[in-house]
Amino acid sequence: MLERRYNPITGEWVMISSSRQKRPNLPKDSCPICPGVLELPEEYDLVSFENRFPALKRDAPEVEKNSNILIREKSQGICEVVVYTENHDSELSQMPLKQIEKLINMWADRTKELSSYEFIKYIFIFENKGKEVGATLPHPHGQLYAFPFLPPRIQLKMEALEKWYTKRNSCAICDVIKEEKNRKSRIVYETDSIISLVPFYARYPYEVHVYPKRHVETIYELSNKEKKEFALVLKTITNKYNGLFTTPFPYMMMFFQKPFNINRTTHFFHFHVEFISPMRGPNLIKWVASVESGTWVFINPIEPEQAAKQLKNVEVNFDV
């Protein structure tokens, strides 16, 4: 079954995809995204392809609509897998900067191409790293979901950013960047073009946000210089994560950019990346339980300023 169902109590769409039960889960014998496996070539640099077990499908089947209360729609959209490198034993923190730059260009190219489809309203790029956050394959890769609707958290971001802009005639994220640069206590690492910090309002203990200092709405608007520095920041943050407790650090990396093909202005939206992790200490997990899951009200057990200091003080060494 592949369809989406509407929740009239919350206004959310829930995607039903029974094929996802068949996904490979940390296979021991062979990796399906290594070179020469499935339809992948014997050698590749980086590659993207449509997910074999999608929650959204370009040619999604029509669904029966037999109720005006229990509302369902076809799950039309696009789900892609983006494989970062042919090296199975690598990860973002270990990849050469040139490879990360190529990956950023691929993310930008895929965003631009998929946004040309009129039925696509939002493009969400993400990576789940580590079994603690549900990653089912250890080979370095991420995913891209092109939605036919605006996900609830995107709607909330849009409303909040637009409200801020209407009231102050300025971008909320641009204002946050200026304030954090003045205060300095939550900055983890920055370059001329890109800043990373533990936000004042962090929900998770070691949450890190990455912001271009220039106001851009999408990843493909970044200049070549900004992409180079963006690659450096991504590599630095993931290395600091691994060095924090001197152990592989699980995380979710999520890209947020403006919606597409909607009859609404988006100039107030500022492209950004959020890293979150369940880790709250060595071998300690922060579980998202009833309060957070049921109300979206988060309880952070570590002060953002302390988390930023810990991450900032982690020394990382790699060739630039």
Residue pairs with C-beta under 8 A, 6 or more apart in sequence:
1 16
1 17
1 18
2 16
2 17
2 18
2 19
2 54
2 55
2 57
2 60
2 61
2 74
2 75
3 15
3 16
3 60
3 61
3 63
3 72
3 73
3 74
3 75
4 13
4 14
4 15
4 16
4 72
4 73
4 74
4 75
5 13
5 14
5 16
5 70
5 71
5 72
6 12
6 13
6 14
6 71
6 72
6 73
7 13
7 14
8 69
8 71
10 152
11 152
12 152
13 73
13 149
15 55
15 56
15 75
16 75
17 53
17 54
17 55
17 75
19 53
19 54
20 53
20 55
22 53
23 53
23 136
24 32
24 136
24 137
25 136
26 131
26 136
26 137
26 138
27 137
30 37
31 37
31 88
31 137
31 138
31 139
32 38
32 137
33 40
33 81
33 83
33 137
33 139
33 141
34 40
34 86
34 88
34 139
35 41
35 42
35 43
35 44
35 86
36 42
39 49
40 47
40 49
40 83
41 47
43 86
44 83
44 86
45 85
45 86
45 99
45 102
46 82
46 83
46 84
46 85
46 86
46 99
46 102
46 103
46 106
47 82
47 83
48 80
48 81
48 82
48 83
48 106
48 110
48 144
49 80
49 81
50 58
50 78
50 79
50 80
50 81
51 79
51 80
51 81
51 143
54 77
54 78
54 79
55 75
55 77
55 79
55 145
56 75
56 76
56 77
56 78
56 79
56 145
56 146
56 147
56 148
57 75
57 76
57 77
57 78
57 79
58 76
58 77
58 78
59 76
60 74
60 75
60 76
60 77
61 74
62 74
63 72
63 73
63 74
64 72
65 71
65 72
76 119
76 148
77 119
77 120
77 145
77 146
77 147
77 148
78 114
78 117
78 120
78 144
78 145
78 146
79 143
79 144
79 145
79 146
80 110
80 143
80 144
80 146
81 141
81 142
81 143
82 103
82 106
82 107
82 110
82 125
82 141
82 142
82 143
82 144
83 139
83 140
83 141
84 90
84 92
84 95
84 99
84 103
84 140
84 141
84 142
85 95
85 99
85 140
87 140
88 138
88 139
90 140
91 129
91 140
91 238
92 100
92 127
92 129
92 140
92 234
92 235
92 238
92 253
93 235
93 238
93 239
93 241
93 242
95 103
95 140
95 235
96 319
97 228
97 231
97 232
97 235
97 319
97 320
100 231
100 234
100 235
101 227
101 228
101 231
103 231
104 219
104 222
104 227
104 230
104 231
105 227
107 125
107 144
107 219
107 255
108 218
108 219
108 220
108 222
108 227
109 220
110 123
110 125
110 144
111 123
111 125
111 144
111 218
111 219
111 220
111 257
112 220
114 120
114 123
114 144
114 146
115 123
115 146
115 260
115 261
117 146
117 261
118 261
119 148
119 261
120 146
120 147
120 148
120 260
120 261
121 147
121 148
121 149
121 150
121 259
121 260
121 261
121 262
122 146
122 147
122 149
122 150
122 151
122 154
122 259
122 260
123 144
123 145
123 146
123 147
123 257
123 260
124 144
124 145
124 146
124 147
124 151
124 154
124 254
124 255
124 256
125 142
125 143
125 144
125 219
125 254
125 255
126 142
126 143
126 144
126 145
126 252
126 253
126 254
126 255
127 141
127 142
127 143
127 251
127 252
127 253
128 134
128 135
128 142
128 143
128 252
129 135
129 249
129 250
129 251
129 252
129 253
130 248
130 249
130 250
130 251
131 250
132 250
132 278
132 279
132 285
133 250
133 251
133 252
133 277
133 278
135 250
142 253
150 158
150 259
150 262
154 256
154 259
157 256
157 269
158 259
158 264
158 266
158 269
160 172
161 171
161 172
161 173
161 268
161 269
161 270
162 268
164 170
164 171
164 172
164 175
164 268
165 171
165 172
165 267
165 268
168 175
171 215
171 268
171 270
172 268
172 270
173 211
173 215
173 270
173 272
174 215
174 270
176 199
176 200
176 211
177 195
177 211
177 213
180 186
180 187
180 195
180 197
180 200
181 187
181 195
185 305
185 308
185 309
186 197
186 198
186 199
186 200
186 304
186 305
186 308
187 195
187 196
187 197
187 308
187 312
188 196
188 197
188 198
188 208
188 237
188 240
188 308
188 311
188 312
189 196
189 233
189 236
189 237
189 240
189 312
190 196
190 233
191 229
191 232
191 233
192 213
192 225
192 229
193 212
193 213
193 214
193 223
193 225
193 226
193 229
193 230
194 210
194 211
194 212
194 213
194 226
194 229
194 230
194 232
194 233
195 210
195 211
195 213
196 208
196 209
196 210
196 211
196 233
196 236
196 237
197 208
197 209
197 211
197 308
198 206
198 207
198 208
198 209
198 304
198 305
198 307
198 308
198 311
199 207
199 209
199 304
200 304
201 304
202 300
202 304
202 307
203 276
203 292
203 298
203 300
204 276
204 277
204 278
204 286
204 298
204 300
205 277
205 279
205 280
205 281
205 286
205 300
205 301
205 302
205 307
206 241
206 244
206 275
206 277
206 279
206 280
206 302
206 307
206 310
206 311
207 274
207 275
207 276
207 277
207 304
207 307
208 237
208 274
208 275
208 311
209 272
209 273
209 274
209 275
210 230
210 233
210 234
210 237
210 272
210 273
210 274
210 275
211 270
211 272
211 273
212 222
212 226
212 230
212 270
212 271
212 272
214 226
215 270
216 222
216 226
216 270
216 271
217 257
217 258
217 266
217 267
217 269
217 270
217 271
218 257
218 258
218 271
219 255
219 257
219 271
221 271
222 230
222 271
232 320
234 253
234 273
235 318
236 316
237 275
237 311
238 249
238 251
239 314
239 316
239 318
240 311
240 312
240 314
240 316
241 249
241 251
241 275
241 277
241 311
242 248
242 249
243 314
243 315
243 316
244 279
244 310
244 311
244 314
245 279
245 281
245 282
247 282
249 277
249 279
250 277
250 278
250 279
251 275
251 276
251 277
252 275
252 276
252 277
253 273
253 274
253 275
254 273
254 274
254 275
254 276
255 271
255 272
255 273
256 271
256 272
256 273
256 274
257 269
257 271
258 266
258 269
258 271
259 266
259 269
278 285
278 286
278 287
278 288
279 285
279 286
280 286
280 301
280 302
286 301
288 298
291 297
291 299
292 298
292 299
